[in-house]
Each structure stands twice: as C-alpha cells, then as structure tokens.
Amino acid sequence: MPLKLLQQGVNLLRFLSILIALAALATSSLAQTWYSNPANGHQYTFTSTTDFSWAQAEQEAVSYGGHLTAIGDAGENNWLDATFGITSWFWIGFTDQASEGDWLWTTGEPVTYTNWNPGEPNNEGGSENWAGMVWPQNPGWNDFPELYRMYGVVEVVPEPATIAVLGFGLLAIAKRRR
C-alpha cells in the first residue's frame, strides 16, 4: 500500500509540474519577454504598452502576479538599467501618493535604497507622486505626474512552494527516465 501511495504522489507532482509549466508559458505569452535576475531569482518584463499611467502599469503588474519593480539595491538598479534601460524610460513601484514625501514600494518592502536624479524628487506642479527610471542620467529616478505615459517594469517573485513542487516534479520525471 505505501508504494501505491508514493506512486500516486509522484503522479500528482508530475501533473502539478506540468500545470505550472503551462501556466508559466501562458503568462509569458500575455506580455513581452520575461527576464530572470540571477542575483535574486525574480522575473521581470515590460508592461504591454508604453501608453500606461502609473496606476494602469501597476494594475497590469498585479494581473501578472507581481507589482511594478521594487529596487532594493544598486545591483538591482544596474541590472534593470542593463536589461530595460536602453529601450525606454519606465515606471517603478515607488510612490508617495498616500503622504507627500513619504515614498513607499507597492510591494510593502522597506525602502533600503534610492537613486534619485539630482534635484529629485521635486513634486513639480504639486502632483508628481509616481517614480520612474530615466536615462541618460545614470540611471536615475524621477518623480512624474500620474498622467505621464510610459512602460512599467513588472517584477514577479516566484513562490517558494511553486519552485519546490516544480523541482520535485522534475526530479520524479528524471528518476523515472533512468
């Protein structure tokens, strides 16, 4: 009996790993190419259009299971610049819309790093509450009004349980092939 239960578990893991792989393919087909940051294992992509306000870009990011990117250190900032910066300016998940001057990540992560361009954030016109990365300034950040339109960069943090199930499924398939 235990052997039969073990086999059923392996079959379930195999089935789940296939579902996860299919879900990943389906998600990636909804947007542009996904990029993996080797330093943190997070997945990133542009939003589907350059014509998004910050709120629209964040809404699409949430629909992918993530948020606009939260940048935790200079290494991640530089990786984003090398991966996305040459193409376009883009929204990041940083806002002070709730309280002027109190910048927060939409992910709820603590603010441990910023890279504002000189003189930024300046809240020009009293309505610049959303941050974006801009070039050629270093790649620095600027605050923008919400009506400004550009891409957003989506960041998805893989769930540890998903990774484990996928790993067990792949391990079961590899062992079966032997």
MIKE-567095 format. One record per residue (C-alpha): x, y, z. Coordinates in pm, whole numbers, padded with zeros to 5 digits, always signed. Layout:
BEGIN
<pt <X,Y,Z>>
...
END
This chain:
BEGIN
<pt <+00000,+00000,+00000>>
<pt <+00272,+00261,+00081>>
<pt <+00432,+00205,-00261>>
<pt <+00100,+00276,-00432>>
<pt <+00056,+00598,-00230>>
<pt <+00410,+00702,-00321>>
<pt <+00340,+00643,-00691>>
<pt <+00019,+00846,-00665>>
<pt <+00219,+01127,-00503>>
<pt <+00476,+01117,-00782>>
<pt <+00197,+01126,-01041>>
<pt <+00039,+01423,-00863>>
<pt <+00372,+01607,-00855>>
<pt <+00425,+01533,-01224>>
<pt <+00077,+01665,-01304>>
<pt <+00133,+01979,-01093>>
<pt <+00470,+02045,-01255>>
<pt <+00309,+02026,-01598>>
<pt <+00036,+02267,-01486>>
<pt <+00295,+02508,-01350>>
<pt <+00495,+02493,-01673>>
<pt <+00182,+02556,-01877>>
<pt <+00084,+02847,-01653>>
<pt <+00430,+02998,-01695>>
<pt <+00403,+02967,-02072>>
<pt <+00055,+03118,-02074>>
<pt <+00170,+03411,-01859>>
<pt <+00475,+03476,-02073>>
<pt <+00263,+03481,-02387>>
<pt <+00049,+03762,-02242>>
<pt <+00343,+04003,-02222>>
<pt <+00682,+04065,-02369>>
<pt <+00983,+03850,-02295>>
<pt <+01046,+03768,-01929>>
<pt <+01396,+03815,-01784>>
<pt <+01535,+03648,-01473>>
<pt <+01767,+03845,-01247>>
<pt <+02037,+03596,-01142>>
<pt <+02107,+03790,-00821>>
<pt <+01758,+03743,-00674>>
<pt <+01574,+03493,-00898>>
<pt <+01290,+03739,-00962>>
<pt <+01122,+03758,-01303>>
<pt <+01077,+04090,-01489>>
<pt <+00904,+04213,-01803>>
<pt <+00777,+04534,-01957>>
<pt <+00407,+04610,-01941>>
<pt <+00226,+04551,-02268>>
<pt <+00223,+04915,-02377>>
<pt <+00410,+05244,-02342>>
<pt <+00077,+05421,-02306>>
<pt <+00019,+05341,-01937>>
<pt <-00024,+05577,-01648>>
<pt <+00147,+05459,-01331>>
<pt <-00182,+05318,-01195>>
<pt <-00253,+05128,-01518>>
<pt <+00101,+04985,-01521>>
<pt <+00066,+04873,-01156>>
<pt <-00273,+04717,-01233>>
<pt <-00124,+04512,-01518>>
<pt <+00171,+04412,-01297>>
<pt <-00072,+04282,-01033>>
<pt <-00258,+04087,-01304>>
<pt <+00072,+03901,-01370>>
<pt <+00105,+03814,-01003>>
<pt <+00355,+04086,-00917>>
<pt <+00394,+04462,-00885>>
<pt <+00589,+04733,-01057>>
<pt <+00950,+04669,-00965>>
<pt <+01081,+04749,-00617>>
<pt <+01452,+04823,-00628>>
<pt <+01640,+04710,-00320>>
<pt <+01999,+04797,-00402>>
<pt <+02240,+04941,-00659>>
<pt <+02299,+04597,-00811>>
<pt <+01930,+04554,-00893>>
<pt <+01912,+04912,-01022>>
<pt <+02211,+04847,-01251>>
<pt <+02064,+04515,-01371>>
<pt <+01736,+04689,-01458>>
<pt <+01931,+04958,-01645>>
<pt <+02126,+04698,-01843>>
<pt <+01816,+04490,-01916>>
<pt <+01547,+04755,-01981>>
<pt <+01705,+05100,-01973>>
<pt <+01839,+05125,-02321>>
<pt <+01487,+05072,-02457>>
<pt <+01274,+05317,-02264>>
<pt <+01203,+05515,-01952>>
<pt <+00973,+05315,-01726>>
<pt <+00756,+05323,-01417>>
<pt <+00880,+05160,-01097>>
<pt <+00665,+05065,-00796>>
<pt <+00760,+05370,-00588>>
<pt <+00500,+05628,-00484>>
<pt <+00429,+05895,-00227>>
<pt <+00063,+05934,-00324>>
<pt <-00054,+05847,+00031>>
<pt <+00169,+06106,+00202>>
<pt <+00379,+06365,+00020>>
<pt <+00749,+06293,+00060>>
<pt <+00692,+05951,+00221>>
<pt <+00799,+05724,-00066>>
<pt <+00691,+05360,-00038>>
<pt <+00721,+05047,-00252>>
<pt <+00390,+04899,-00368>>
<pt <+00520,+04558,-00253>>
<pt <+00539,+04680,+00107>>
<pt <+00915,+04615,+00114>>
<pt <+01121,+04852,+00329>>
<pt <+01292,+05136,+00145>>
<pt <+01662,+05046,+00168>>
<pt <+01788,+05218,-00147>>
<pt <+01702,+05517,-00366>>
<pt <+01868,+05659,-00676>>
<pt <+01703,+05995,-00738>>
<pt <+01848,+06218,-01007>>
<pt <+01987,+06550,-00877>>
<pt <+01701,+06775,-00764>>
<pt <+01454,+06485,-00750>>
<pt <+01201,+06413,-00625>>
<pt <+01076,+06768,-00667>>
<pt <+00695,+06725,-00686>>
<pt <+00688,+06980,-00967>>
<pt <+00343,+07126,-01001>>
<pt <+00237,+06959,-00676>>
<pt <+00128,+06636,-00841>>
<pt <+00437,+06423,-00906>>
<pt <+00370,+06122,-00685>>
<pt <+00493,+05832,-00901>>
<pt <+00852,+05731,-00977>>
<pt <+01018,+05617,-01296>>
<pt <+01369,+05532,-01409>>
<pt <+01508,+05770,-01671>>
<pt <+01813,+05796,-01897>>
<pt <+02075,+05907,-01969>>
<pt <+02108,+06023,-01611>>
<pt <+02297,+05741,-01454>>
<pt <+02024,+05553,-01446>>
<pt <+01845,+05778,-01204>>
<pt <+01491,+05816,-01085>>
<pt <+01247,+06098,-01137>>
<pt <+00903,+06171,-00997>>
<pt <+00625,+06215,-01253>>
<pt <+00261,+06317,-01263>>
<pt <+00024,+06021,-01289>>
<pt <-00096,+06129,-01632>>
<pt <+00251,+06076,-01779>>
<pt <+00256,+05770,-02008>>
<pt <+00532,+05510,-02038>>
<pt <+00609,+05141,-01991>>
<pt <+00623,+04988,-01646>>
<pt <+00860,+04711,-01544>>
<pt <+00677,+04423,-01377>>
<pt <+00855,+04220,-01107>>
<pt <+00726,+03878,-01005>>
<pt <+00877,+03695,-00710>>
<pt <+00843,+03319,-00761>>
<pt <+00663,+03145,-00475>>
<pt <+00892,+02904,-00287>>
<pt <+00619,+02636,-00286>>
<pt <+00585,+02664,-00664>>
<pt <+00958,+02624,-00710>>
<pt <+00965,+02323,-00474>>
<pt <+00674,+02149,-00646>>
<pt <+00827,+02210,-00986>>
<pt <+01162,+02081,-00862>>
<pt <+01007,+01766,-00715>>
<pt <+00812,+01709,-01036>>
<pt <+01124,+01741,-01248>>
<pt <+01317,+01516,-01009>>
<pt <+01045,+01250,-01033>>
<pt <+01050,+01266,-01413>>
<pt <+01431,+01242,-01419>>
<pt <+01432,+00941,-01187>>
<pt <+01165,+00770,-01392>>
<pt <+01371,+00809,-01712>>
<pt <+01665,+00619,-01558>>
END
